Amino acid sequence: MIKNDTPPVDTLTYEQAFSELEKVVSVLEEGQATLDESVELFQRGQALAKHCSDLLENARLKVTILEQSGEAPGEIEP
């Protein structure tokens, strides 16, 4: 189910990884994949979810550092 030309997870941007993760979830929810395909998709999905989480955490840390150094603008009001 996963194509040979699928880029490594760690090379994807957040947006690319999240989009692919949504597609993986959709295919798994359809229930039409074979067991082997489902396992492969699940593994890819787990890697994509971790990558997204890591990217978000890194962004959060950068914002925190910028705020503490006084380089970031003030709080954004909703």
Secondary structure, DSSP 4 states (H G I P E B T S, - for coil): ---TTPPPGGGS-HHHHHHHHHHHHHHHHHT-S-HHHHHHHHHHHHHHHHHHHHHHHHHHHHHHHHHHHT-S-SPPP-
